[in-house]
Amino acid sequence: MAQTHEYARVAVTDAAASLLRELTKQHGALMFHQSGGCCDGSAPMCFPVGMFLVGPSDVLLGTLEVGLDEPVEVYISHAQFEYWKYTHLTIDVVPGRGAGFSVEGPTGNRFIIRSRMLTDPELDHFGLGPQAGVG
């Protein structure tokens, strides 16, 4: 993996990090937004910074260090965050054409989300462990 933070909610595979570096050369700084909409619920959308405006109902899930001057920020809608707050998300890339306006569309690849449940130490770190709110 291109990013390893002990307690991160989001990571990126080496293949996805490589594609992000290529896309940054074409489009400038990039960011992700995960809306959880009905059509592409597991497809994170990648946009040039400033092309998609995040709002008060979006949560900064984390940043991806992919070997660029600036990290790539990853946002998720608050409603989707509530469903996925117990999961760790990894942005990966697979062959195929994604939908929507995500910048990787013309490359013949698409970004996807892979997920796993947070570990007990991660749950504790994020205040989601069994003792959260007790006391």
Wavefront OBJ file of the C-alpha trace (Angstrom):
o trace
v 0.000 0.000 0.000
v 1.174 3.487 -0.754
v 0.010 4.875 2.587
v 0.439 3.420 6.032
v -0.870 5.371 8.993
v -1.506 3.321 12.097
v -4.992 4.746 12.587
v -6.261 5.934 9.239
v -9.800 5.448 7.982
v -8.698 5.436 4.350
v -5.744 4.092 2.376
v -4.744 3.695 -1.250
v -3.165 0.822 -3.158
v 0.093 1.305 -5.033
v -1.756 0.929 -8.359
v -4.292 3.621 -7.446
v -1.509 5.917 -6.161
v 0.310 5.525 -9.479
v -2.823 6.452 -11.432
v -3.377 9.453 -9.158
v 0.154 10.694 -9.926
v -0.515 10.379 -13.667
v -3.888 12.117 -13.414
v -2.390 14.945 -11.357
v -0.013 15.723 -14.240
v -3.057 16.227 -16.482
v -5.562 17.803 -14.090
v -3.625 19.340 -11.198
v -4.393 18.599 -7.550
v -7.104 15.991 -7.019
v -9.616 14.975 -4.350
v -12.109 12.142 -3.847
v -15.747 12.225 -2.825
v -17.702 9.140 -1.828
v -21.416 9.897 -1.998
v -22.958 6.469 -1.560
v -25.550 7.196 -4.222
v -27.710 4.451 -5.682
v -25.824 3.975 -8.961
v -22.145 4.113 -8.005
v -22.302 3.556 -4.260
v -18.895 1.893 -4.073
v -17.248 4.083 -6.722
v -15.322 7.012 -5.291
v -15.425 10.014 -7.593
v -12.103 11.732 -8.295
v -12.185 15.433 -9.185
v -9.703 18.255 -9.663
v -9.644 20.308 -6.464
v -12.261 23.044 -6.739
v -14.382 21.242 -9.334
v -16.495 19.523 -6.675
v -17.464 21.673 -3.734
v -17.752 19.885 -0.414
v -20.384 21.122 1.965
v -21.259 21.000 5.640
v -22.769 17.529 5.212
v -19.468 16.070 3.977
v -16.890 14.448 6.255
v -13.127 14.546 5.611
v -12.368 10.849 5.908
v -8.621 11.313 5.548
v -5.780 12.139 3.221
v -3.723 9.952 0.916
v 0.030 10.391 0.610
v 0.759 9.233 -2.931
v 4.114 10.874 -3.654
v 2.797 14.289 -4.681
v 3.460 17.735 -3.238
v 0.022 17.737 -1.621
v -1.950 14.813 -0.198
v -5.192 13.777 -1.875
v -8.158 14.496 0.408
v -10.966 11.951 0.653
v -14.449 13.133 1.604
v -17.597 11.138 2.241
v -21.181 12.287 2.629
v -22.268 12.339 6.260
v -25.114 9.906 5.574
v -22.724 7.427 3.968
v -20.201 7.939 6.780
v -22.868 6.879 9.278
v -23.223 3.568 7.412
v -19.480 3.045 6.981
v -18.025 4.514 10.184
v -17.004 1.049 11.413
v -15.065 0.273 8.233
v -11.649 1.059 6.843
v -11.743 1.996 3.161
v -9.014 1.390 0.592
v -9.120 3.101 -2.782
v -8.005 0.725 -5.524
v -8.141 0.738 -9.315
v -9.380 -1.932 -11.719
v -9.708 -2.114 -15.505
v -13.006 -0.843 -16.827
v -14.903 2.337 -17.392
v -16.457 4.035 -14.429
v -19.580 6.145 -14.547
v -20.080 9.785 -13.803
v -17.580 12.583 -14.030
v -14.601 11.013 -12.288
v -11.347 12.005 -14.017
v -10.043 8.452 -14.499
v -12.902 7.608 -16.911
v -10.941 8.072 -20.172
v -7.986 5.971 -18.935
v -9.759 2.618 -19.240
v -9.536 2.194 -15.459
v -11.854 3.006 -12.610
v -11.364 3.643 -8.933
v -13.193 1.351 -6.518
v -13.552 1.045 -2.760
v -12.443 -2.043 -0.894
v -13.451 -2.215 2.728
v -12.797 -4.132 5.906
v -14.099 -3.786 9.432
v -12.030 -1.628 11.756
v -9.895 -3.560 14.222
v -10.479 -3.266 17.976
v -7.538 -0.824 18.403
v -8.875 1.279 15.498
v -12.378 1.278 16.977
v -10.947 2.470 20.291
v -8.865 5.154 18.562
v -11.911 6.531 16.732
v -14.103 6.398 19.850
v -16.235 3.563 18.517
v -15.111 0.760 20.825
v -17.386 -0.980 23.311
v -16.415 1.456 26.078
v -17.203 4.589 24.000
v -19.661 6.791 25.826
v -19.561 4.656 28.990
v -18.589 6.296 32.225
l 1 2 3 4 5 6 7 8 9 10 11 12 13 14 15 16 17 18 19 20 21 22 23 24 25 26 27 28 29 30 31 32 33 34 35 36 37 38 39 40 41 42 43 44 45 46 47 48 49 50 51 52 53 54 55 56 57 58 59 60 61 62 63 64 65 66 67 68 69 70 71 72 73 74 75 76 77 78 79 80 81 82 83 84 85 86 87 88 89 90 91 92 93 94 95 96 97 98 99 100 101 102 103 104 105 106 107 108 109 110 111 112 113 114 115 116 117 118 119 120 121 122 123 124 125 126 127 128 129 130 131 132 133 134 135
